[in-house]
């Protein structure tokens, strides 16, 4: 018996898309819980000891509740250092790993290795106690390296499991499922905040995140199939040298893929602003309005809920008005949101702005990933998404470095420090007008056709 048409799933939603999306579901345990919401607070306030703020007469300053004011700037600076180190390493490795994955057809195997590595080292963050700065930095950097490499491999499946017409919807579906996973994992973390006293609650949250990532991603390796077959290795090459050769070929073809690389440069600019939110969201709730652990957890839960809405809106709108036009709307939206959050004077305003932050994260992330997919020919997918990872990581270096500089310029006034992030979205708005989405799509399609013709000719020759 056939199901009524109104409840049939859309044609693009198949086992591969669902399996691919479940990795987004699972890895939010690291993205949201470890990176954005919880571990950054634990690191900046407990692993790295805070110092009391002194008045001019040498006495300890008190906050509005009569408690001693503390300065966590050293922790924030070391947290930024962790971010910069990881991004530099992933920048160096990402495009090469992508080229190797494309050539060998081994994206799924490489994804499996990076997933298991991230799971183990994420859970091991629970071993880090207050004051163990070196151990905390080391374990986090290794965990993030596995996470970042896996992100590149996962994103490179997008052109294989979708078409140019459905890519926006598939990408948005992945982000939506991802934020549902983030919501569930974060809810468990908030329960731990309410039931276990800090700082031990943060240590158990790390273990919980690792367990969630492990079980949540299992459907990916059951359902997702890799379509691209391995090519024959040329004589005299190995996986590393062939990776460098593919990378060299990509740069040689830079003119043909002009729109992709131009967009990646622009994406680097506005993602620098978004990275500030990713790395310091939990810290911002503490610094701007003095949220406690429980209130901070609820605030991040709210952001995650609205991020789901943002991803759904993207799915319905982006394919209709075009990815570039949608991104222009995102730039204006983010500029207003950042400034409103930085200078909010009442807590209720901050809660309202939190909804806007969630909407913006869900929309901007899925639209950017879809744009890269639209400009990428399928046979170069992993390699180009390696450059997507490159741009993402370079943006983090720029954003985190600018955050540290802003702390120095504004003498730790976190309102001005947070507001400085809006500069990147203003620049992104202006630069996006230079992108021709139609020409970028045509360039990718021409490259795919040429590759197929060469493959057919080679097959006929044999």
KOLMARDO-647571 format. One record per residue (C-alpha): residue number from 0; x, y, z. Coordinates in pm, 1 decimal, decimal comma, m for minus. Layout:
% KOLMARDO-647571
 num     east    north       up
 NUM        X        Y        Z
...
//
This chain:
% KOLMARDO-647571
 num     east    north       up
   0      0,0      0,0      0,0
   1    142,4    335,5   m103,9
   2    173,4    612,3    150,9
   3    m18,9    934,0     86,3
   4    196,0   1178,8   m108,2
   5    187,5   1437,2    168,7
   6    373,0   1212,2    414,8
   7    623,8   1060,4    174,1
   8    980,9   1176,6    237,4
   9   1129,1   1401,7    m32,5
  10   1318,8   1222,5   m309,2
  11   1654,8   1360,3   m194,9
  12   1615,7   1217,8    158,4
  13   1765,0    868,4    127,6
  14   1980,2    640,3    344,1
  15   2302,3    814,5    240,2
  16   2170,7   1159,0    328,4
  17   2034,8   1037,1    661,0
  18   2356,7    852,6    746,1
  19   2563,7   1156,5    650,6
  20   2343,4   1381,7    863,6
  21   2382,6   1157,8   1167,6
  22   2750,3   1249,9   1184,0
  23   2642,7   1612,3   1220,1
  24   2403,5   1487,3   1489,3
  25   2686,6   1321,3   1680,9
  26   2975,5   1564,2   1641,3
  27   2779,0   1845,8   1801,9
  28   2893,6   1679,9   2123,1
  29   3232,6   1831,9   2047,1
  30   3128,9   2144,2   1854,6
  31   2863,6   2266,6   2093,6
  32   2934,3   2109,1   2431,7
  33   3315,6   2104,7   2435,3
  34   3411,6   2395,9   2212,0
  35   3130,1   2648,3   2248,8
  36   2943,5   2597,7   2574,1
  37   3119,2   2406,6   2849,3
  38   3487,4   2318,5   2821,8
  39   3590,3   2674,9   2734,1
  40   3436,8   2796,0   3061,5
  41   3601,7   2513,8   3256,8
  42   3936,2   2592,0   3094,3
  43   3929,4   2970,7   3140,0
  44   3793,1   2970,4   3495,5
  45   3910,3   2646,3   3659,0
  46   4196,6   2481,3   3469,2
  47   4369,8   2818,9   3437,3
  48   4343,3   2989,9   3778,4
  49   4173,3   3330,5   3781,1
  50   4314,3   3631,7   3966,4
  51   4132,1   3878,7   4187,6
  52   4078,8   4229,1   4047,0
  53   4236,8   4496,1   4266,8
  54   4127,7   4856,7   4313,0
  55   4373,9   5149,0   4306,7
  56   4411,6   5131,9   4685,6
  57   4507,4   4765,4   4667,6
  58   4176,9   4629,9   4797,5
  59   3984,6   4359,5   4613,9
  60   3704,3   4486,9   4390,8
  61   3357,5   4342,3   4449,9
  62   3085,5   4264,1   4196,0
  63   2717,0   4359,2   4226,0
  64   2654,7   4060,8   4455,8
  65   2935,9   4158,3   4690,8
  66   3162,5   3876,4   4571,6
  67   3529,5   3935,6   4477,6
  68   3569,9   4020,5   4108,9
  69   3804,2   3787,3   3922,5
  70   4002,8   3827,6   3602,2
  71   3996,8   3530,3   3362,2
  72   4188,0   3707,9   3083,6
  73   4489,8   3473,7   3113,4
  74   4262,1   3174,6   3065,4
  75   4097,8   3338,1   2762,8
  76   4437,7   3410,8   2610,0
  77   4558,6   3051,2   2657,1
  78   4227,5   2924,7   2517,4
  79   4289,1   3138,1   2208,9
  80   4642,4   2994,5   2185,3
  81   4493,9   2642,3   2181,7
  82   4269,1   2749,3   1897,2
  83   4546,2   2905,7   1690,5
  84   4773,8   2600,5   1727,3
  85   4502,1   2357,1   1619,0
  86   4399,5   2568,7   1322,4
  87   4756,2   2600,3   1192,2
  88   4807,3   2223,2   1209,6
  89   4477,2   2149,3   1034,8
  90   4553,9   2409,3    766,9
  91   4877,9   2226,1    688,8
  92   4717,9   1880,8    683,3
  93   4365,7   1944,4    550,5
  94   4416,5   1987,8    174,0
  95   4668,0   1701,5    161,2
  96   4437,6   1461,5    344,4
  97   4155,2   1570,0    115,7
  98   4359,2   1497,3   m195,2
  99   4459,5   1154,9    m60,5
 100   4097,0   1073,8     24,3
 101   3975,1   1170,9   m322,7
 102   4245,7    971,7   m500,9
 103   4213,6    655,1   m294,4
 104   3836,6    664,6   m245,8
 105   3903,8    617,3    126,2
 106   3708,1    906,1    276,5
 107   3492,7    675,7    486,9
 108   3791,0    486,3    631,8
 109   3968,3    810,7    714,1
 110   3648,3    945,2    868,1
 111   3630,6    634,4   1088,1
 112   3985,2    688,8   1217,3
 113   3932,8   1057,3   1294,0
 114   3596,6    985,4   1461,6
 115   3742,5    726,1   1698,2
 116   4037,3    953,2   1777,9
 117   3810,9   1244,8   1862,1
 118   3583,8   1025,3   2076,8
 119   3875,1    894,8   2286,2
 120   4044,9   1229,8   2341,9
 121   3717,1   1412,7   2406,9
 122   3629,4   1170,2   2685,7
 123   3986,8   1195,0   2818,3
 124   3936,0   1567,8   2884,1
 125   3751,4   1448,7   3193,6
 126   4091,2   1353,9   3337,3
 127   4199,2   1718,7   3346,5
 128   4170,4   1873,6   3691,7
 129   4196,8   2239,6   3797,2
 130   4547,9   2372,4   3745,3
 131   4651,3   2102,0   3493,1
 132   4706,1   2357,2   3217,1
 133   4958,1   2163,7   3005,1
 134   4753,3   1842,0   3012,3
 135   4432,9   2027,6   2931,7
 136   4586,0   2210,9   2636,0
 137   4749,9   1895,6   2497,7
 138   4441,8   1673,2   2514,9
 139   4217,6   1943,4   2371,5
 140   4452,6   2016,3   2079,7
 141   4474,9   1646,1   1986,6
 142   4096,7   1601,9   2015,6
 143   4038,3   1906,0   1796,8
 144   4285,2   1783,6   1533,7
 145   4085,9   1462,0   1495,0
 146   3761,2   1659,1   1493,1
 147   3880,1   1911,4   1232,4
 148   4015,2   1645,7    996,4
 149   3689,8   1450,5   1025,4
 150   3488,4   1762,1    945,0
 151   3672,8   1796,3    613,9
 152   3608,7   1433,5    517,5
 153   3243,0   1452,4    618,1
 154   3173,0   1772,8    427,0
 155   3332,6   1629,2    112,1
 156   3053,8   1368,4     84,0
 157   2799,2   1643,7     10,9
 158   2848,6   1657,7   m370,0
 159   2822,3   1275,7   m384,7
 160   2489,4   1247,8   m202,5
 161   2311,0   1547,4   m358,5
 162   2267,5   1737,1   m683,9
 163   2323,5   2105,5   m752,7
 164   1947,2   2155,1   m724,4
 165   1910,2   1978,2   m388,0
 166   2244,5   2066,0   m229,1
 167   2105,7   2352,9    m23,5
 168   1827,4   2136,6    120,4
 169   2059,1   1844,0    196,1
 170   2311,7   2072,3    366,4
 171   2036,1   2239,2    568,6
 172   1894,4   1898,7    666,7
 173   2237,4   1798,1    796,3
 174   2266,8   2115,1   1002,2
 175   1913,9   2070,4   1137,4
 176   1977,1   1711,3   1243,7
 177   2309,5   1827,5   1385,9
 178   2148,5   2085,7   1608,2
 179   1893,1   1831,8   1727,0
 180   2188,1   1618,5   1834,5
 181   2349,8   1920,3   1995,5
 182   2027,8   1994,0   2181,2
 183   2009,6   1641,0   2322,1
 184   2376,9   1628,9   2418,3
 185   2364,2   1975,2   2572,9
 186   2049,8   1883,2   2768,0
 187   2242,8   1595,6   2923,6
 188   2528,4   1833,6   3004,8
 189   2289,9   2078,7   3173,5
 190   2151,2   1795,1   3386,3
 191   2507,6   1724,5   3501,5
 192   2553,9   2093,8   3586,3
 193   2244,9   2079,2   3808,1
 194   2330,6   1749,2   3977,4
 195   2709,6   1767,6   4024,2
 196   2889,0   2061,8   4179,7
 197   3140,5   2253,6   3967,9
 198   3416,0   2198,4   3868,9
 199   3361,3   1819,4   3877,2
 200   3044,8   1860,9   3669,5
 201   3254,3   1986,9   3376,0
 202   3479,1   1680,1   3391,0
 203   3181,4   1443,6   3370,2
 204   3040,5   1651,4   3084,5
 205   3354,8   1573,7   2880,9
 206   3302,3   1200,5   2935,5
 207   2935,1   1235,4   2841,5
 208   3028,0   1420,8   2519,9
 209   3267,5   1143,3   2415,5
 210   3007,6    872,4   2476,9
 211   2739,5   1066,9   2287,6
 212   2971,6   1121,1   1990,2
 213   3050,6    748,7   1975,2
 214   2696,1    613,3   1977,5
 215   2545,6    901,0   1778,8
 216   2776,0    849,4   1479,0
 217   2733,4    471,8   1447,4
 218   2448,5    507,0   1189,9
 219   2685,0    701,7    963,4
 220   2916,5    404,8    917,8
 221   2623,4    168,2    867,3
 222   2422,8    373,6    615,6
 223   2662,9    602,5    428,5
 224   2825,9    458,0    117,7
 225   3123,8    598,6    m66,2
 226   3059,0    613,3   m439,6
 227   3393,5    728,2   m571,1
 228   3624,1    435,8   m652,6
 229   3998,6    446,3   m603,4
 230   4205,9    541,8   m905,3
 231   4517,6    352,5  m1006,9
 232   4830,8    487,0   m839,1
 233   5080,1    623,5  m1096,4
 234   5423,3    462,5  m1094,0
 235   5670,6    630,5   m862,7
 236   5406,9    789,8   m637,1
 237   5275,6    714,5   m290,6
 238   4977,8    855,4   m101,5
 239   5170,0   1156,3     28,4
 240   5334,2   1251,2   m301,3
 241   5011,4   1200,4   m495,9
 242   4841,5   1427,6   m246,1
 243   5097,1   1700,3   m315,0
 244   5060,6   1645,6   m690,0
 245   4682,9   1683,7   m670,9
 246   4728,7   1996,5   m463,4
 247   4965,3   2138,3   m725,0
 248   4712,4   2059,4   m998,5
 249   4441,8   2239,4   m804,3
 250   4647,3   2556,4   m782,1
 251   4726,3   2525,9  m1153,6
 252   4352,3   2514,9  m1222,3
 253   4291,9   2816,0   m999,4
 254   4173,0   3028,7  m1290,9
 255   3902,9   2778,5  m1384,6
 256   3775,8   2763,8  m1025,2
 257   3814,5   3135,4   m965,9
 258   3471,5   3178,5   m809,2
 259   3524,3   2899,0   m558,1
 260   3853,0   3034,8   m430,0
 261   3724,2   3390,5   m430,2
 262   3430,0   3278,2   m219,1
 263   3660,2   3087,2     17,0
 264   3858,5   3406,8     75,0
 265   3540,3   3600,1    150,7
 266   3410,5   3319,9    371,1
 267   3735,2   3338,3    567,6
 268   3659,3   3701,8    647,5
 269   3306,6   3661,3    781,2
 270   3374,6   3326,0    946,4
 271   3637,3   3502,7   1158,7
 272   3347,5   3680,2   1329,1
 273   3152,8   3357,2   1367,0
 274   3454,1   3179,8   1518,5
 275   3458,0   3432,9   1801,7
 276   3105,9   3317,1   1890,3
 277   3199,0   2948,9   1859,5
 278   3502,2   2975,7   2086,0
 279   3370,7   3222,9   2343,4
 280   2990,2   3184,9   2363,8
 281   2994,3   3034,7   2712,0
 282   3253,6   3286,6   2827,3
 283   3041,9   3574,6   2693,4
 284   2744,5   3476,4   2907,7
 285   2970,2   3484,9   3213,2
 286   3153,0   3807,7   3128,7
 287   2866,0   4020,3   2994,2
 288   2594,6   3924,5   3244,3
 289   2762,6   3707,0   3506,5
 290   2556,2   3394,6   3433,8
 291   2611,2   3098,5   3665,1
 292   2667,5   2745,0   3536,5
 293   2299,3   2647,5   3526,8
 294   2176,2   2969,4   3365,8
 295   2458,4   2954,0   3111,6
 296   2357,2   2599,8   3016,3
 297   1993,2   2700,4   2968,5
 298   2099,5   3000,0   2757,2
 299   2305,3   2778,0   2523,5
 300   2010,2   2536,9   2503,2
 301   1795,8   2826,2   2381,9
 302   2052,8   2917,3   2115,6
 303   2057,4   2555,9   1995,9
 304   1678,1   2545,0   1963,1
 305   1671,6   2857,6   1748,9
 306   1968,8   2729,9   1544,5
 307   1744,4   2441,6   1436,6
 308   1488,4   2696,3   1318,1
 309   1763,7   2883,9   1132,4
 310   1874,6   2570,8    948,5
 311   1513,8   2486,7    851,9
 312   1456,3   2839,7    720,7
 313   1773,1   2807,7    514,9
 314   1645,2   2485,4    358,0
 315   1324,9   2655,4    244,2
 316   1472,4   2985,4    128,9
 317   1828,7   2938,0      3,8
 318   1750,9   2724,5   m301,7
 319   1481,7   2974,1   m406,6
 320   1663,8   3307,0   m378,2
 321   2019,7   3181,8   m434,5
 322   2300,2   3108,8   m189,9
 323   2476,6   3442,9   m236,5
 324   2163,0   3649,7   m177,6
 325   2085,9   3447,1    131,8
 326   2439,1   3503,3    262,4
 327   2402,2   3879,3    212,0
 328   2095,7   3871,4    435,9
 329   2296,8   3672,4    691,6
 330   2573,5   3935,8    695,5
 331   2332,7   4218,4    778,7
 332   2154,8   4003,5   1036,6
 333   2479,2   3906,6   1212,3
 334   2608,3   4264,1   1226,5
 335   2296,9   4380,1   1410,7
 336   2297,2   4073,9   1636,1
 337   2659,4   4110,2   1751,2
 338   2620,7   4480,1   1830,5
 339   2294,5   4418,5   2016,6
 340   2450,8   4141,8   2227,4
 341   2762,4   4344,1   2309,3
 342   2578,5   4652,8   2431,6
 343   2267,6   4498,2   2585,9
 344   2204,6   4668,9   2921,0
 345   1929,1   4441,7   3049,4
 346   1941,5   4066,9   3090,8
 347   1607,8   4017,8   2912,5
 348   1755,7   4184,0   2602,1
 349   2047,5   3942,1   2613,5
 350   1807,0   3647,2   2621,7
 351   1620,3   3785,3   2318,8
 352   1944,6   3839,8   2128,2
 353   2037,6   3479,5   2211,1
 354   1754,3   3366,3   1983,5
 355   1897,9   3578,6   1702,6
 356   2243,5   3424,5   1755,1
 357   2094,3   3076,8   1717,9
 358   1907,0   3169,5   1400,7
 359   2222,0   3322,1   1252,8
 360   2446,9   3024,0   1330,3
 361   2207,2   2774,1   1174,5
 362   2155,1   2982,5    861,4
 363   2512,3   3097,4    795,9
 364   2676,2   2759,6    845,0
 365   2452,4   2561,6    611,8
 366   2446,1   2832,1    342,0
 367   2826,1   2856,7    333,4
 368   2877,1   2481,2    311,8
 369   2620,9   2456,3     32,5
 370   2790,4   2735,4   m165,6
 371   3122,7   2550,4   m157,3
 372   2943,3   2235,3   m272,6
 373   2781,6   2422,7   m562,4
 374   3120,8   2550,9   m679,8
 375   3299,7   2212,5   m641,5
 376   3314,7   1945,5   m917,2
 377   3242,7   1602,1   m772,3
 378   3580,0   1446,6   m861,7
 379   3759,2   1722,9   m666,8
 380   3513,8   1728,8   m376,9
 381   3734,2   1610,1    m90,5
 382   4023,5   1824,3   m209,1
 383   3811,3   2138,1   m236,1
 384   3645,5   2074,3     96,7
 385   3998,6   2049,2    231,1
 386   4031,2   2411,5    123,4
 387   3691,8   2476,5    283,7
 388   3847,7   2349,6    605,4
 389   4153,2   2564,7    532,7
 390   3937,4   2877,0    510,7
 391   3745,0   2778,9    822,9
 392   4063,6   2730,4   1023,0
 393   4231,2   3043,3    889,3
 394   3918,4   3231,8    994,9
 395   3958,3   3093,8   1346,4
 396   4319,3   3214,4   1359,7
 397   4213,1   3561,7   1246,7
 398   3912,5   3573,4   1479,8
 399   4096,2   3443,7   1787,5
 400   4395,6   3670,9   1724,0
 401   4168,0   3972,0   1681,1
 402   3993,1   3878,7   2005,6
 403   4324,6   3877,9   2191,6
 404   4422,9   4210,1   2031,9
 405   4085,4   4361,8   2121,0
 406   4131,1   4254,2   2483,6
 407   4456,5   4452,3   2488,5
 408   4319,9   4757,1   2303,0
 409   4003,9   4782,6   2513,9
 410   4179,0   4693,0   2841,3
 411   3958,6   4390,1   2904,1
 412   3626,9   4574,4   2850,1
 413   3442,0   4271,5   2717,9
 414   3152,2   4473,2   2575,3
 415   3383,6   4642,6   2324,3
 416   3578,8   4320,3   2270,6
 417   3259,2   4137,2   2171,8
 418   3139,1   4425,4   1952,1
 419   3462,9   4418,5   1751,0
 420   3347,6   4090,5   1592,3
 421   3085,4   4278,2   1387,2
 422   3362,7   4421,4   1166,8
 423   3406,1   4085,8    993,3
 424   3038,7   4063,3    894,9
 425   3038,5   4419,5    761,0
 426   3338,5   4333,0    542,4
 427   3172,1   4008,4    433,3
 428   2860,9   4196,8    324,1
 429   3062,8   4421,6     94,8
 430   3281,5   4145,9    m51,3
 431   2995,7   3904,4   m128,5
 432   2866,0   4142,9   m394,8
 433   3169,3   4045,2   m607,5
 434   3057,7   3678,3   m631,6
 435   2876,7   3556,3   m946,6
 436   2693,7   3243,2   m831,4
 437   2581,7   3140,8  m1181,1
 438   2935,5   3146,1  m1322,5
 439   3064,6   2950,7  m1022,9
 440   2809,8   2673,1  m1081,6
 441   2885,0   2658,5  m1454,4
 442   3258,6   2630,2  m1386,3
 443   3204,2   2327,4  m1161,0
 444   2971,0   2156,8  m1410,6
 445   3216,8   2207,0  m1698,8
 446   3494,4   2048,3  m1494,9
 447   3273,9   1747,5  m1411,4
 448   3188,3   1692,1  m1779,6
 449   3553,7   1715,7  m1883,8
 450   3653,1   1464,5  m1615,6
 451   3385,1   1218,3  m1731,4
 452   3499,6   1249,9  m2093,7
 453   3859,0   1173,3  m1993,4
 454   3744,8    875,2  m1786,0
 455   3541,2    734,3  m2077,9
 456   3831,1    786,0  m2318,3
 457   4070,6    608,6  m2081,7
 458   3825,1    319,5  m2042,5
 459   3786,5    284,6  m2419,6
 460   4164,5    285,8  m2461,6
 461   4190,9    m17,7  m2232,2
//
